[in-house]
């Protein structure tokens, strides 16, 4: 369009043409996968578009043809962005080429971010969800964090910026993609930044809870040491106040390298640009590991992917009609799935503001929860059953003056057995404050299904089913009981969430009909793939493609009623006894601490059945008063069951073991009972002191082992360097004296194999039969300075390494590499780089076998970087095959920035020679095909993730 007779082309049309041509070029460069990069005139050619020098030349040629100009090489070399290229094109005189064909300007998006009701439906990860909201409404408030000082408002762009700062700190601290990072933080703004920062850095968050009581510090450390060891956590994020416990954990967990606070990671000097590269995160990658309440020796970490979480969040949103007019309110702990997923991540996805407070703030004054709903006009809020009971019993009317709960449309009750009486009492008391009867929603979920599985219709209100106690206990039949005395009452939890299925099976795994009790199984897109590093528990979890919930239930009118945990059901004389019913009745007995009762069965060899044991906390110390209390507990149990318990154990406060979310740990209580350790008491300060001493003593052995292992590593690493110091000088001298690269290769191969053998480093080489007899170009991944040594040790025939030109500046390296036949290339000067590439192509055509590291360089980060085109262009131009070689283990052996080698197995896999496809229309297309084929083989065999940007 430089022709004087042609219509004038506006600057905007020129810019649009350049962007369209660039998008088409990138599609050719990366066939089979649409780029997610947002391409603008300010996109950097190298950093944002990933163009090496040869790719830039090819783009310039295409632009020159389209615009009818020949872009001069100096202009190409100086260009840093697409805008620079556009300016150069406008200033370059026409070359007589055909005028460009300008595509039409793209139409504006249909709806999209500007639509208030829009959601990130196309997002495949939580990070994509966050990025979507930051693009669409960065100033929208996402979180309102309440504390004693007031409120802290966090907008979407605040979340993203602070998460980037944390990610930068984590990367500097050594966290690598795929490694676990534990979160031991209370509810505070730092928690949100830390969770997203770990994801942004490529890590896997592992939420654990801070110690709640001084006299339980020993159990806290013991339980979490097992969790951190199972998760293989490398870092622990905590608050300064928890450093003592964190240090004890660090001493007992061998892989835990560092304990750090969020403030230390995200210092004011840290900027988002400090994150060198965002690891590629995909939907199938782990979003976090949720450790369920279980035994201390066999922790069960539920692995949940981004896809699992998003499926559950979207299904729950549809079930309750979550929309832009909603406001969520929560005091639930963020280390628990109900607080993390149901409250925060669901609100994050749906663009709903979340008002959040500390669990301790709620427990101290339960009215704060209701007052927050009133003040912020909360519409959605969830809590376990005990919270609703606490509101009924602990809040004075004087604290409810002016309260208006008419805005509350979804009051979800879950995470523990839902009691009919609690629903009734809460509904009756707070109806006078505007609470609608239909707002109460009993729900059901479990960590193995992310968080939610069952939900009733919104606005219907609770549905209670009364069934015959005898028919259910003896025959597993949920027969309606009407007004029958002694009937059992169960709460309806509704139907499965959209896209999920459930079934009820008997002891033989056969599906049963309606109103027959059995084991609840489920499946759906939210279901976990299993437990982290626990194949035995994972095997037990699955029944084909169904997952075992561990709960017993029945179905009536298509809706599910939970009856209890399988492992907690007490079988006494062929009758099923439901412990939560006993616990609630005994908890009402005067003198017993409410919510601090555990009922469990213990095997009785004499009778061949289980003994019913009731453990209850009390502050009574007088012997006569305690005897009277036992009698009242027996009477309460007798009234409910028609038979008394076999034993009543009265224990001091804190004796009944609970999970972090307040659930009774019946199995742990049973173990303590059978060990005879129930009811032991000690002063809090004295107990904590002894616990600290025991923990410190217990940490001595792991620390000694760690020091011994470090000593062995130091000795072995020093031995390797000694071997290198002894072998390198004579090898260098003999190489420098020989004038034949083939002989130099054999000498170096002998030295390299000797070094590996004497160092005790096993090297496995696969695919030597793939080495072609004729010309070829070898390409290998680059992870360490040891890569060249491995190639020399493994390959019987010589190759000429392609090295960076800077190595010619030092006489020692120049002499050595030149004798080995190395070729040197320029990395920074675009014009010289193109000339060097032409020279390499000519060398290959002349029969010189070249060896390239197409990543260009290596870093600490374990990931396969994008490949430059130079090696593949040389092969395509010369018409020779590319030989892909995958190196595995060298990054661990000698990581960038690390001087001490680490013993590790080494492997080298050689693939079949790759030829440019006959369908390639030109050398560039052939080079792209060779690059993609070689990279696919190396990615499959190098043992590292794909580090290419999305």
N, C-alpha and C positions, 0 to 999 in steps of 0.2 A: 504493500500500500504506500510505497514511496513514489509511485508513478504520479506525475502531475495531473493526469486525467482521472485518477482514482479518487473516490470520495475521501475526504479527510477522516482519519481515525482519531477519536478522542483519546485522551490519556487514560480515562476510565476503561475504555474498550481495550486498550493495549494491556493494561494491568490485568483485566479479566482474561484476556487471551493467554498471557504468560502463566497465570495461575492454573488455567485449564490444561495447558500443555504440560505443566509440571506434574499435575495430578495424573495425567495419562502416562507420563514417563515413569513415575513411581509405581504405577500399576504394572508396567512392563518389567520394572526392576524387581518387584515383589509379586510375581504371578501367583494367583490362587488365594490371595488374602488381601482384602481391602484394608488400607492403612487407616488407623484411627487418629493420625496426626491432624491437627487443625493447621492448614497451610495458609499462610498470609504472606504479604510482601516482606514482612520483617522476619520470616522464618530463616534461621541460619542454615546455610547449605550443609555444613558438616554436623553441627550439634543437633539441629532439629530434624533435618531431612536425611541424615546419615549418608551423605554423598562423599565418597573418596575422590581422589583427583581424576581417575578415569571416568567415574560416573559424571563428574562435573563437565568433563570434555564432551561426553555423549549428549548431555543435556544442552550444552552450548551449541552443538551441531544441529540439534533439532530446533532450537529456538532460532538459529540463524536461517535455516531453511524456511521456517514459517514467517519470519519477519523480513526475509529478503536481504539479509546482511551477513557478513562474515565477521563474527565477533573476534577481535584480536586477542591473542593469548595473554598479553599483559593485563587486559581488562578482566579476563577470566581469572587470572591468578589473584588479582586484587579484590575480586568480588567476595563478599562474606555473606550476603543475604540475597534473596530474590529481588529486593528493591535495587540492590547494586547492579544486578544483571539487567534489570529493566532500564536503569539510567544509562548503562553502557550500550544497550540496544538502541536507545533513542539518539545517542551521540554518534553512532557508527554510520558512516556513509553507506548508501545502498550498494549491493553487489550485483544487481540485475536479477536477483532471484525472484521467484514468484511471490506475489503478495500473500500475506498470511490469511488463513481462513479463520475468522473470529467466531468462536462459539457464542451462542446467546448467553446473556448474563443469567446466572442461576435464579430460579424463582424463590421468593422468600419462603421459609419453612411454614408448613401448615400447623398452626397452633403452637406446639412445642412449649418451650419454657415460658413463653408469655401467657400461656393459658393457666389460670389460677389452679384449676383442678388437675393439671398434668402431673404425672408421676414418672419417676425414672424406670419405666417398664423395660427398657432395653438394657439396663445395667446388669452386669453379671457378677460384680463384686461390690462390697461395701464401699470401697474407695471410689468406684465409679459413681455410686449413689451420692457420696459427698461431693465429688467434682461436679456432678449434674446440678446439685443445689447451689453450689458456689457460682456456677455460670448463670443460673437462672435468677436467683435472689440472694446474693451474698450478704445483704444487710438484714435478712430475716432472722429474728431471734429463734434459736433452736432450743436453748436450755436456759432456764432460770434457776440458779442454784441458791438455795436458801441456807443461811446459817445464823448464828447469833448476832452477827453484825448487819444483817440485812440480806440483800440479794445481789447476785452477780449474773449479769446477762451475757450469754455467749451466742454470737451470731455464727452463721455458717462459715463465713470467711475467717472468723476467729478460730474455729475448729481446724480448718485447713492449715492456717498459718502456724498455729501452735503445734499441730501434729507434725508438720515439716521440721520444725525446730527440734522436737523430740527425736524424730527419725535421724536428723543429722547427728545429734548426740549419741544415739545408739550405734550408728555406723562408726563414729569415731571410737566408741568403746569396744568395737570388735564384733557387734552382732551381725551375723551373716544371714542371707536369705534362707528361710526354712528352719532356722534355729528358734527354740522356745525362749520366751522372756516372761518371767513371772511378774504378776501385778499384785502387790500386797499393799493396797491403798484404801483409805476410807472414801466415802462419798465426798467429792470435792471437784472443782474444775480440773485439777491435774489428772484425775482418773480418765476423763474423756479424751484429753490431749494424749495421754500415755497410750491408751488402747489403740487409737487411730495412728499414733506415731509408730507403734510396733508394727502395725500392718503396713504403714507407708515404707518402713525400712525393710520390709520383706520377712519380718519375724512372725512368730506365732504366739499370741497372748495366752497366758495361763493364769486366770484369776484365782487368787487364794485370799483368805480373809485375815485381817490383822488380829493379834491376840486380844480377846475380850476381857479376860480376867487373869489377875496375877497368879492365882492358885491353880490355873490350868495351863501354865506356860510349858510344862514338860510334855503334856499330851499334844499341845499345839505344835511344838517343834517336831515331835516324833511323827505326827501325822503328815506334816508338810514336808519333812525331809524325804519321806517315801514318795510323795507326789512330785517333788522337784526332781528326784532321781529318775522316776519313771518318765517324766516329761523331757528329761535331759536339758533342763533349763540352763542357759549360759549366763543370764543376767537376772537380777531381781530389782524391781523398782519398788521403792517404799518411801515412807515418810521418815524424817529424822528421828521422831519419837520411837519408831519401831526398829531402830538400828541394832539394839541389843539382841532381839530375837533374830533379826536378819543375819547377824554375825554368827550366831549359833547354827543357823541353817547353812551358812556358807562353809562352816567348819565340817559339817556332816555330809554335805553333798559334793562329791568329787568334781563334777563338771561345772559347778557354779563358780564362775570366774570373778564376778564383781557384784557388789551391792551398791546401788546408787539411787539418788533422789531425782525427781523430775526437774527440780530447780537446778541441779548440777548439770543435767543433760541440756536443758533449754535455757542456757544463760542468756543475758541480754546481747552478748557478743555473737550468739549463734543466729545465723540467718538461714532461711529456707534454701538459698543457693548452695549452702554447704553440703547438701545431699548430692553426692556425685552423680548418682543415677538411681532412678526409681526402678526397683526390680519389677519384672513383668509378673503381675498377679492375675490368676485366672479363676474362673468360677469353681473349679474343682479343688483349688488350694485351700488349706486349712485356715479358717477364720479365727478359731480359738479352740482350746481344749477345756471342756467343762468336767471337772472331777466330781463324781457323785459321792454321796456319803456311803462309805464302805469300810472294810477292815483296813487297818493301818498297814498290814503286810502285803496287801494285794490291791493297790489303788486302781480305780476304774476311771480312766480319762476318756470321756466321750469326745470323739473327733468330729467336729462340725465344719463343713466347708462353707464357703461363701454361697454356693448354690443351695445348700441345706437351709441356711439362715434366710436367704431371700425368698425361698419357696414358702417357708413358715410365716414370715412377716407378711407376704402378700396374701396368703390364705387367711390369716387372722384378720387382716385389714378388710377383706371381703366379708368375712363372717360377721363382723360388728359394724360394718359400714363406716370405717374410719375415713375421715375426710378433712378438708382444709378448715372447716369450722370447729374442729375439735381442739381441746386442750387436755393434755395428759398430766396427771399429778402422781408422784410416786415417792415413797420413802424406802422402797425395797432395796436391799443391798445390791450393789453392782457386781459383786463377785458371784451372785446367784443368777441362774438363767432367767428367772422371772423378772428380776430387776434389769438385767443387762439387755435381754432380747425383747421381752414383752413391753417393758417400759421405754428404755432408751432407743434401741436400734429400730424398733417399730415407729417411734415418733420421728426419728431421724429420716427414715425412708419416706414416710407419708407427709413430711413437711409440717408436722404438728409440733407446736411448742411443748416442751416438757418442763414442768415445775418439779424440782427434785430436792429432797431434804435427806438428812442423815437418818438411818434407822434408829440411832440413839435418841435423836430429837423426838421421834414418834414415841418410842418406848417411855421416855421420860414424861411426855405430855401428849397422849394420843389425840387430844383435841386439835393439835397443830395440823394433823392430816386433814381433818374436816374443815378447819379454818382456811387452809390453803386452797381446797376445792372451792370454798365460798368466795375467797378473795379474787382468785384468778379465773373463776367461772369454769372450773374443771369439768369435763364431760366424760372422761375415761380414767378410771383408776382401779388398780387390782391389789389384792392383798390375800394372805393366807387366812384361814378361818379364825385363828386366835386373835388376829388384829380386830376383826369385827366384834369378837367377844370382849376384847379389852375396851373398845369404845362403849359398849353397853355398860360395863361394870365400873370403869375407872373415871369416866368423865362426869363431872358435876353439871347440873343444869345451869348453874351460874356461868360456866365457861362456854355455854352455847347461846348466849343472848345474841339475837340478831342473825343467827346462822341461817343461811338459805342454801339448801342442797338441791333445789329444783333443776339446776343445770346438769346434775350428775345422771347420765343416761346409761352408762355401763359400769356397774360396780362388780367386777369379776372377783370370784372367791375360788382360790385354787391353791396348789402346791402342797396341800395336806388334806386329810379327810374333811369334807364339808358336813357340818352338823345341822340337821333340820332345826333344832331349837335355836341355834345361833342366828340362822336366817330369819326365823320368826321374831326373835327378840330385837334384833337390829332393825328390821323393817318396821316393827311397831313403835320403837322408841323414836326413830328419826323421821317417821312419816310426818310428825308435827313440824318438822323443819324443811318440809318440801320434798323429801325423798319419795320418788315414785316407786310403787311396789314392783313394777316391771323392771326396775334398774338392776335388781339383784340377779347376778348370773353365776351360778356354780359352773366351773370349767374344770377341765382335766388336761394335763400334759405331763411330759417327762423329758429329761435331758436327751435321751436317745432319739427323740423326735424334735430336737431343737428346744422347744418349750411347749407348744400347744398341739393338742390332738383333737379334743372334743369341745364343742361349744353349743349351747342351746340358742334358740331364736332370740334376737334382741327384743326387749320389751315384754316378753312373756312372763317373766318372773319365775321363781323356783317351782319345781314340780317334785313332790315327795311321794315315794311309794312305800306303803306298809305291807310287809310280807310276814308269813308265818315263821316264827323263830324255829320251831321244831322241824318243819319241812325243809327249810334252808340248811339248818345245822346238820341234819341227818341224811337228807337225800339230795341236797343241792338244788332244790326246786323253789323258785321265788314265787310261791303261791300268794296271791293277794289275801290280806288278812282283815281288811276293813277295820272294825272297831275291836278286834280280838285283843284281849289283854296280853301284855308281854310281847307284842309284835315288834319286829325290827323295822326301823325306818331308814330308807336310803334315799339319797338326793340324786336326781337326774342330772347328768353332765352333758346331755345333748347328743348331737351327731358328729361324725368326723368332719374335720375341716375340708374345704374344697380340695380335691385332688388326692385325698387320703382315704384309706380303707381300714376297717377293723374286723375282727372275727373273734368268737369265743370258742375255745376248744377244751375238750376233756383231758383227762390224764394220759390218754393214748394219742392225743394230737388230733382227734376227730372233731370237726366243727359241730356244735350243738345248736339246738333250736332256741326259740324265745323262752324267756323266763327259766332258763337252766344256767346255773352258775358254772363258770369255768375260768380258764386262764385267758386274759385279754391279749391278743396279738394285733399287730398293726403293720402297715407298710405305706410308703408314699415318698414324695420328693424331699421331705424334711428328715427322713430317717438317716441316722448315722451309718457310716461304713464299718464301725466297730470301735473297740477300745484301744487306746494308744499303747503299743508295746504289751499287749495282754491277749495273746491269741487264744488262750483257754477260755477266758470270759467272753471273748468275741464269738467263739464257737458256740457257747451256751446261749448267747443272745439270739442267734438265728435259728429259725425253723423253716428251712428252704429260703424263700424270699420274704418270709414274714419275720417280724421281730417280736420277741417276748417282752411284754411290758413289766412282768413281775407282779402284776396285779390281778385280782380276781374280780369278776364282774358278771352281769347278765344283761340281756337286751329285752326291753319291753316296748312295744309299739315303735320299734325301730330306733329307740334311744337307749343310751348306755347308763347303767347304774353300777357304780364301783362298790365292792363289798369289803375290800381289804387287800393288804399285801400278801402274796403267796407265802413268803418266808416268815411272816408274822402270825399267820393263822395258827391257832393252838388246837391241836387235835387231841381230844380227851375222851376216851371211851367211845371212839368212832364218831364223835360230834365235833363240828367246827365251832370254835369260839373266837369272836372278833375282838382283838385286844383294845382297839380304840374305844369301843363301847364301855368296857370296864374302866378304862382310864378316865373317861369323862365322868362316870358315876362316882368313882372314888375321889376324883378331884373336887366334887361338891361336898365331900364330908368335912365338917368343921375340924380344923387342926391340920388338914393336909394342904400342902402348897399346890394351888391350882396350876395345872399345866406341867406338874413335876411328878407324874405318876407313870410307871412303865409296867405293863402286863405282858408276860411272856411264858412260854412253855419250856420246861426242862425235862429231858428224858428220865424216866423212872424205871430202871431195870427190873425192879421187883414186881411192878404191875404190868410192864410191857406197854405203857402208854405215857403221855406227858403229864407232868405235874403243873398245875396252874400257880404261878408265882406272881404276886403283886408287890411291886416296889414303890414306896411312897415317901416323899420328902416331908419332913416335919421339923418344927423348931422345939417341939416338946422334949423336955429332958427328964421330967418327973416320971418314975417307973409306973405309978398308979395311973397317971394320965395317959401314958403310952399304951398300957393294957386296955384302957377304955377305948382308945383310938383304934387299936387292932379290932376290937369287937365291932365298932361301927363300920369299919371297912369290910369285915366279913359279912355283916348284915346287908350292906349295900350290894355286895356281889351276889349274895344269896337271893336277894329280891329280884335282881335282874336275870340271873342264870338258872335259879332254882337249885343251885348247889354252891357250896362255899369254895374259896381258893384253898389250895393245899398249904400255902405258906404266905404270910404277910411279912415283908421286910420293911421296917421303918429306918430311914437313913437321914443324915443331916442334909442341909441345903447344898446344892451343887453335886450331889451324888448321882442323880439321874443323868446319864450321858445323852447329849443332844448334838445334832449336826449344826453347822454354821448358820443354817436358816431356822433353827429352833425345833426341828423334828426330833422325836424321841428315837434314840438309837437302841432299839430293843435287843438286837443281836449282841451289841456290845455290852448292854446291861446284863444279858444272860451269861455272857462269858465272864464278866466280873463276879456275878453271883456264883457261878460254878467254880471259880478260883478262890472264892471265899474272901474277896477284897471289898465287897459292898459294905457301906456303913462306916468305913474308916474315916476319921476326921482328924484334922490338925489345924492349928492356927494358920491363917492365911500367910502372914509374913514368914513364919517358920517353914511352912510347906513350900513357899516359893523359894526360900533360901536353899532348902535341900534339893529342890528340883534344879535350881541353877547349878549347884555343885555336881549333881548327877549328870546333867547335860554337859557341863564342862569336862567331866571325867570321860564321858562317852565320846566326846569330840577328840580326845587325845589320840586314840588309835587311828581314826580316819586321817587326822592331820599327819601322824607319823607315816602312814602309808603314802600320803600325798608327797611328803618331803622325800621319802625313799624313792618314789617314782620319779620325782624331779631330779634327784641325784643320778639315777640310772640314765635318764634322758641326757643330762649334762655330760656324763662320761661317754655315752655312745656318740653324741654329737661331736664331742672333742676328738674322739677316735676317728670319725669320718673326716674331719678337717685335717687331722694328722696324716691320714692316708692320702688326702688330696695334696697336701704340702709335699709329701714324699714322691708322688707320682707325677704331679704337674710339671715341675722343672725339666726332668728328662724327656717327658712327652713333648713339651713345647720345643726343646732343643732339637730333637730328632725330626719333628715336623718342620721346623724352620730350615733345617739342613737339606731336606729332601726337595727335589724339584718336581716330583710326581704326585699329584693329588690322590691317585688311587693308592699309592704306597702310604701316603700320609693318613688316609682313611683307615687302612688296616692297622697301622701303629696306634692310632687313637682308639680304634675299636678294642684292641687288646688291652689298652690301659683302662678304658671305661668298664669293660667286663670284669677286669681284675678289681677295680674299685668297688663295684657293686657286690662282688663275691666276698671280698674281705670285710666289707661293711655289714654283711648279712642282710642285704636288701634283695629279696626275691623279685625277679623280673619275668613276667609271663608274656610271651610273644605269640600272637595268633595271626594266621594269615600270611606267613612268609611265602606260601605257594602262589600268592596273588601278585608277587613282584613281576612286572613285565620284563621280557628280555630286551625290548627295544627302548626307545625314547619315552619319557613321561615327565610329568610335573608332580612332585609330592607336596601335599598340603597336610598340615597337622595343627591341632589346637595348641595354644600357647598359654601355659599356666605358671611356669617357673623357669628360673635360669637352668634348671636341671633337664629341661626338655631336649636340648641339643645333645647332651650326654647320653640320654636314653636312646635317641635316634641312632647315634653312632654305635652304641653298644648292640642294638638290635638288628641293624641292617647290614647284611654282608656285602652289598655293593655300594660304591660311593655315590654321594649326591653333593651338589654344590649349594651350600646354604645361601639364601638371600638375606643379607643383614642390613641394618640401618647404616647410613653413610657416616654417622658420628663415630662409628667404631674404626674408621680409617684414620681418625685423628691421632690415635695413640699407637706408637710404634709396635708395642708388644702385641696388641690385638690385631693390628694390620698385618704384621708379618705372619702370625699364626693362621689367621683366617684366609689370607691370600694363598698360602701353601696348601690349605685344604680345598682351594678352588672356589672360595666364597665370592659372591657378587654383591655389590653395595648399591643401595637405592636411596634417593632423597625422599624425606617424608613431609617436609614443610613447604618447599618451593614447588608450586604447582607445575610450572613449566618444566623444571628439571625432572620432576617426578614423572611427567609424561615421557620425556626423553629416555629416562632409565627404563620405563616400562617397554618402550620400543626395543631397547637394547636387550632386555631379557627375552622378549619374543624371538629376536634374532638368534640368541644363544640357544634357546630351546630348539628352534628350527635347525640349528647346526649340530644338534645331537647332544647338548649339554644337559644332563639330568639335574634339574633344580629342585630345591626343597624350600618351601615357603611356610611361614606362619601367618596365614591370611588375617588373623585378628589384629596384627600389627604390634601389639604389646600385651602385657598382662598386668593384672591388679590383684589385690588381696581377695576381692570378691569372687566366690566360687560361682561362675556362670560362663557359658559359652557366648562370647561377644559376637556382634555382626562381623561378617567377612568382607574384606576389601576385594575388589575385582581383579587386581593386578595379575595374580597367579593364573587365574582362569582365562583372562584375556590373552595372556601369553600362550597358554595351551590351545585355546581356540584358534588363535592366529596361526600357530605352527601345525595345527591338525594332529596333536598328540594327546594321549589320554591323561586324565588327572588321577593320581593315586591317593585316596583319602586314608589318613592314619590318625587314629584316636589314641591319645596319651592319657593315662589314668593314674592318679596318685601323686604326681609331682608337686601339685599345689600344697598338699599336706606335707610332703617331704621338705620343701623349702619354699615357704610362702613369701610373697613380696613383703619386704620390710622385716623379715625374720632371718637371723643369722644362724640360729641353732637348728640343724636338721632334725626331723622327727621320723622315727622308724615307721614305715608303712609299706604295704604291698604295692608293687608297681606293675602296670600292665600296658601293653601296646598292641592295638588291634589294627590290622591292615585290611582295607576293603578291596573289593574288585575294582579294577581300573574303569574309569568313567569316560565315555566319549561324548562329544557334543552331538546332540540329536540331529539327524539328517533334515528335520523339519525347520531347524533354526534358519531364519531369513538372513542373518548376518552374523558377524563375529560377536557383536554385543549380545545378541540373543543366545548364541552358543555359550558365551562366558557366564551369563546369568543361569542357564540350565546346569552347567558344570558346578557353579558355586552352590546352587541349591541342593544338588545331589550329594556333593561332598559334605556339606554342612549337616545334612540329614543323617548321614552315616556317622559322622563324628559325634553329633548330639546324642545318638542312640547308644554310643559306646564309651563316652568320656566320663560318665557318671556325674555330670553336673547339669544344673537346670539351664534352660534357654534364657540367655541374658539379652536377647534382642528386644528393643523397645516395641511396645504395641503399635 
